[in-house]
């Protein structure tokens, strides 16, 4: 345990399976891949035990269930093209994914539902779908999102001067389980413009280092927009005599910020306290931004305790690697009703770490004064020796 810089006692342990939620102020003191965490126990006989554990995440999951539908009719009235679908069985859906032969289009549509094809009810109206494909980009938004609906028949009406050639339509039910998503406090947001590259740079700094995997960008413009963006996170930094230098890693690239899509971006976990968003404006005016929301899912450990002891969560060690425990192969046997523990106060335990020592002289004037005095004394002794020799 003395090879780790910090420890916290694990309190309120009950039974074999126990959960530990990692506190936010721990992430700035551990490795980015969470490999320098251990749980040690000290028995009444002063023996040391190592308790195995696995990481779990209380994150949201989305289930995509395909509903069976057949295209039974295509028709046209005035400048509107209609596509009618029949359900193979009575199922609830909340999304329709369309695929057309056309690669470039900008259409408005209306979705209706009916039980008998006589009485039609509006599900969504004036809904926009868009596809852009050229040498610079390949983007399409062809999903119709709506509240849960259950009809025998659905009809899509697309207003267009050109007949939409429908390749396929997939009607599905998206079911999402809500995870434990934590919103983190922001320290500051700095928005700047790179006129030469025609880019907007947004630097988002958090109050502490935490695991992040979701960013929501608030845009105050009411106009339609479509911009390529890149999301990066701070990996490390170092200071020179002149200034600080920051290294960023890629969290999400080739992403589109659009007035059609939700401005919620999810990416793989990254432990950091700074995000940088780069937006390509091309020849457009920069966007006006509102609030930014940064959030992430909590890291939780489930540990197996087999012997009575005082257990400690230890962390903060550079010369170590990821542990390998048997319970990783049998995670399905872990009880869903594991006991929830708490952590004691953080204790600094690595006494071998050199303490920060203050410099002997903070002001350089003192150093120059002492050097001048030494030179003067040496000169005085030299003159005296020369006089004695004469």
C-alpha positions in Angstrom: 0.0 0.0 0.0 2.9 2.3 0.6 3.7 2.2 -3.1 0.6 4.2 -3.8 0.3 7.9 -3.2 -3.2 8.0 -1.8 -5.7 5.8 0.0 -9.3 6.0 1.3 -10.8 3.6 3.7 -13.8 1.7 2.3 -16.6 2.0 4.9 -19.9 0.1 5.5 -18.8 -3.1 3.8 -21.5 -5.8 4.1 -21.5 -9.3 2.6 -19.5 -10.6 -0.3 -20.3 -8.1 -3.1 -19.8 -4.4 -2.5 -19.9 -1.3 -4.8 -17.6 1.7 -4.7 -18.4 4.9 -6.6 -15.3 6.8 -7.6 -15.5 10.5 -6.4 -14.8 13.3 -8.9 -11.8 14.6 -7.1 -10.0 11.3 -7.6 -9.5 11.5 -11.4 -6.8 14.2 -11.3 -4.6 11.9 -9.3 -4.8 8.6 -11.2 -3.8 7.3 -14.7 -6.0 8.1 -17.6 -6.7 4.4 -18.2 -7.6 3.7 -14.5 -5.0 1.0 -14.2 -3.4 2.2 -10.9 -6.4 1.4 -8.7 -6.3 -1.4 -6.1 -8.3 -2.5 -3.1 -6.2 -3.8 -0.2 -7.3 -5.2 3.2 -5.4 -5.3 6.5 -6.5 -8.2 8.8 -6.4 -8.2 12.5 -3.2 -10.2 12.2 -1.7 -7.5 10.1 -1.8 -9.6 6.9 -2.4 -7.8 3.6 -5.2 -9.0 1.2 -6.0 -7.8 -2.3 -9.7 -7.7 -3.1 -10.6 -8.3 -6.8 -12.9 -5.9 -8.6 -14.4 -5.0 -12.0 -15.6 -1.7 -13.4 -19.2 -1.2 -14.3 -20.9 1.8 -15.9 -24.4 3.0 -15.2 -24.8 4.2 -18.8 -27.8 4.5 -21.0 -28.5 1.7 -23.5 -30.6 2.0 -26.7 -32.4 -1.0 -28.1 -33.3 -0.9 -31.8 -36.3 -3.1 -32.6 -37.3 -3.4 -36.2 -41.0 -3.5 -36.9 -42.3 -5.3 -40.0 -44.0 -3.1 -42.6 -44.8 -3.4 -46.3 -45.1 -0.6 -48.9 -48.6 -1.1 -50.3 -49.1 2.1 -52.3 -47.4 5.0 -54.1 -49.3 7.9 -55.4 -49.1 11.6 -56.3 -51.5 14.5 -55.8 -50.5 18.0 -57.0 -46.8 18.3 -56.1 -46.9 15.8 -53.2 -45.8 12.2 -53.5 -47.3 9.7 -51.1 -46.0 6.4 -49.7 -48.3 4.2 -47.7 -47.1 1.4 -45.4 -49.0 -1.4 -43.7 -47.9 -3.0 -40.5 -47.4 -6.8 -40.5 -48.5 -6.8 -36.8 -49.7 -4.2 -34.4 -46.5 -2.7 -33.1 -45.4 0.6 -31.5 -42.8 2.6 -33.3 -41.2 6.0 -32.9 -38.8 6.3 -35.8 -38.8 5.8 -39.6 -35.5 5.6 -41.5 -35.7 6.4 -45.2 -33.3 5.7 -48.0 -33.6 7.3 -51.4 -31.8 6.9 -54.7 -31.3 10.6 -54.8 -28.1 11.8 -53.2 -28.9 15.5 -53.0 -32.3 16.7 -51.8 -34.0 19.0 -49.3 -37.6 18.0 -48.8 -40.5 18.7 -46.3 -42.8 15.9 -45.4 -45.9 15.0 -43.5 -46.4 11.7 -41.6 -49.9 10.4 -40.9 -51.3 7.3 -39.2 -54.6 5.4 -39.7 -56.3 2.2 -38.5 -58.5 1.8 -41.6 -57.1 4.1 -44.4 -60.2 6.2 -44.1 -59.4 8.5 -41.1 -55.9 9.8 -41.1 -54.3 11.5 -38.1 -51.2 13.7 -38.3 -48.1 12.4 -36.5 -45.6 15.0 -37.6 -46.0 17.9 -40.1 -43.6 20.1 -42.1 -40.7 17.8 -41.2 -37.4 18.4 -43.0 -35.1 15.7 -44.4 -31.9 16.5 -46.1 -29.1 14.9 -48.1 -25.8 16.5 -49.3 -23.1 14.6 -51.2 -20.2 16.3 -53.0 -16.4 16.4 -52.9 -16.4 18.1 -49.6 -19.0 16.3 -47.6 -21.4 13.3 -47.4 -24.2 14.1 -45.0 -27.8 13.0 -44.8 -30.6 13.4 -42.3 -33.4 11.1 -43.3 -34.8 9.9 -40.0 -38.3 10.8 -39.0 -38.5 11.0 -35.2 -41.8 11.2 -33.4 -43.5 10.1 -30.1 -44.5 6.4 -29.7 -47.3 5.6 -32.1 -49.3 2.5 -32.9 -51.3 2.4 -36.2 -52.0 -0.2 -38.8 -51.1 2.1 -41.6 -48.6 5.0 -42.0 -48.6 7.5 -44.9 -45.6 9.8 -45.8 -46.3 12.8 -48.0 -43.3 14.5 -49.5 -43.6 17.8 -51.3 -41.2 17.8 -54.2 -40.9 18.8 -57.9 -39.1 15.6 -58.6 -40.4 12.2 -57.7 -38.5 10.7 -54.7 -37.3 7.2 -55.6 -37.6 5.3 -52.3 -35.1 2.5 -51.9 -36.1 1.3 -48.5 -38.0 2.4 -45.3 -37.2 0.9 -41.9 -39.7 1.4 -39.1 -38.3 0.8 -35.7 -38.9 1.3 -32.0 -36.1 2.9 -30.1 -36.1 2.0 -26.4 -33.6 3.8 -24.1 -32.7 2.9 -20.5 -31.7 5.9 -18.5 -28.1 5.8 -17.1 -26.6 7.7 -14.2 -25.4 10.7 -16.2 -23.7 13.4 -14.2 -23.5 17.0 -15.3 -20.2 18.7 -14.5 -19.7 22.4 -13.5 -17.8 24.6 -16.0 -15.0 26.9 -14.9 -15.0 29.0 -18.1 -15.9 29.0 -21.8 -13.7 30.9 -24.3 -14.9 31.4 -27.9 -12.5 32.8 -30.5 -12.4 33.2 -34.3 -9.6 32.1 -36.5 -10.2 34.4 -39.5 -7.5 32.8 -41.6 -8.8 29.3 -41.4 -12.5 30.4 -41.2 -13.0 28.5 -37.9 -14.6 29.1 -34.6 -12.6 27.7 -31.6 -14.4 26.9 -28.4 -12.3 26.1 -25.3 -14.4 24.6 -22.4 -12.6 24.3 -19.1 -14.1 22.3 -16.2 -13.6 22.9 -12.5 -12.0 19.5 -12.0 -10.7 16.5 -14.0 -13.5 14.0 -14.6 -14.6 11.3 -17.0 -16.5 12.9 -20.0 -18.4 11.3 -22.8 -21.2 13.8 -23.7 -21.2 17.4 -24.9 -24.3 19.5 -25.6 -23.8 22.6 -27.7 -26.4 25.4 -27.4 -26.8 27.5 -30.6 -28.9 30.7 -30.5 -29.2 31.2 -34.2 -32.6 30.6 -35.7 -31.3 30.1 -39.3 -30.6 26.8 -40.8 -26.9 25.8 -40.6 -24.7 22.8 -41.4 -21.1 22.9 -40.1 -18.3 20.3 -39.8 -16.9 20.2 -36.3 -14.1 18.4 -34.3 -14.2 17.7 -30.6 -10.9 17.2 -28.8 -9.9 16.7 -25.2 -6.8 17.8 -23.2 -4.4 14.9 -22.8 -1.4 16.7 -21.1 0.3 20.0 -20.8 3.7 21.4 -20.0 5.2 24.8 -19.2 8.2 26.4 -20.8 9.9 29.7 -19.9 7.6 31.5 -22.3 4.2 29.9 -21.9 2.1 26.8 -21.5 1.7 24.2 -24.2 -1.3 21.9 -24.5 -1.7 18.5 -26.3 -5.1 17.4 -27.4 -6.5 14.0 -28.4 -9.4 13.4 -30.7 -12.7 12.6 -29.0 -14.9 13.0 -32.0 -14.1 14.0 -35.6 -16.0 14.2 -38.9 -19.1 15.3 -37.0 -21.8 17.6 -38.2 -23.4 20.5 -36.2 -26.7 21.0 -37.9 -30.0 22.8 -37.3 -31.8 19.5 -38.1 -30.1 17.2 -35.6 -29.9 17.4 -31.9 -26.7 19.1 -30.7 -25.9 16.3 -28.3 -22.5 14.6 -29.1 -21.5 11.3 -27.5 -18.0 9.9 -27.6 -15.8 7.4 -25.9 -14.8 8.1 -22.3 -12.0 10.6 -21.8 -10.7 11.8 -18.5 -9.9 15.5 -18.7 -10.7 19.0 -17.5 -10.6 20.7 -20.9 -12.5 20.3 -24.2 -11.8 22.1 -27.5 -14.5 22.3 -30.2 -13.4 23.5 -33.7 -16.1 24.5 -36.1 -15.5 25.0 -39.8 -17.6 28.0 -40.9 -16.3 28.1 -44.6 -17.7 31.3 -46.0 -20.6 31.6 -43.5 -20.9 33.9 -40.6 -19.9 32.4 -37.2 -22.7 31.0 -35.2 -24.0 32.5 -31.9 -23.8 30.1 -29.0 -25.8 29.7 -25.8 -25.0 27.3 -23.0 -22.7 24.3 -23.1 -23.4 21.2 -21.0 -20.7 18.6 -20.3 -21.6 15.3 -18.7 -20.4 11.8 -18.2 -21.3 8.4 -16.6 -20.0 7.5 -13.2 -17.4 4.8 -12.8 -18.4 2.2 -10.2 -16.3 -0.7 -8.9 -17.9 -3.9 -7.7 -15.5 -5.8 -5.4 -15.6 -9.2 -3.8 -14.8 -9.4 -0.1 -14.2 -12.8 1.3 -12.3 -12.2 4.6 -12.9 -9.6 7.4 -10.4 -6.8 7.3 -10.1 -3.0 7.0 -10.2 -2.3 3.3 -8.7 0.6 1.5 -9.0 2.0 -2.0 -5.5 2.8 -3.1 -4.5 4.9 -6.2 -1.8 7.1 -7.6 1.1 4.9 -8.9 3.0 5.3 -12.2 4.9 2.0 -12.4 2.0 -0.4 -12.5 -0.3 -2.1 -15.0 -3.9 -3.2 -15.3 -4.7 -6.0 -12.8 -6.1 -9.3 -13.9 -8.8 -11.0 -11.7 -10.8 -14.2 -12.2 -14.1 -12.4 -11.6 -13.8 -10.7 -15.0 -14.6 -14.0 -16.6 -17.6 -14.6 -14.3 -19.2 -11.1 -14.2 -22.6 -12.6 -14.9 -22.6 -14.3 -11.5 -22.2 -11.0 -9.6 -25.3 -10.1 -7.6 -27.4 -7.2 -8.8 -28.1 -6.3 -5.2 -24.5 -5.6 -4.2 -24.1 -3.5 -1.1 -23.3 0.2 -1.6 -20.3 1.4 0.4 -18.9 4.9 1.2 -15.3 6.2 1.3 -13.4 7.8 4.1 -11.2 10.9 3.8 -8.3 10.9 1.4 -4.9 10.1 3.1 -1.5 10.9 1.4 0.6 7.8 2.1 3.6 7.9 -0.2 6.3 9.4 2.1 9.1 8.8 -0.5 7.8 11.5 -2.7 10.1 14.5 -2.4 8.4 17.5 -0.8 8.2 20.8 -2.6 11.0 22.9 -1.2 10.9 26.7 -1.4 13.9 28.3 -3.1 16.5 29.9 -0.8 16.1 33.2 -2.5 12.8 34.2 -4.2 14.1 37.6 -5.5 17.1 37.6 -7.9 18.3 40.9 -6.4 19.4 39.0 -3.3 21.4 36.6 -5.4 23.1 39.4 -7.3 23.9 41.2 -4.1 25.6 38.2 -2.6 27.6 37.6 -5.7 28.7 41.2 -5.7 29.7 40.9 -2.0 31.8 37.8 -2.7 33.5 39.4 -5.7 34.3 42.5 -3.5 35.7 40.3 -0.7 37.9 38.3 -3.2 39.2 41.6 -4.6 40.0 42.9 -1.2 41.9 39.8 -0.2 43.8 39.9 -3.5 44.9 43.5 -3.0 46.0 42.8 0.6 48.1 39.8 -0.6 49.7 41.9 -3.3 50.6 44.6 -0.8 52.2 42.1 1.6 54.2 40.6 -1.3 55.6 44.0 -2.3 
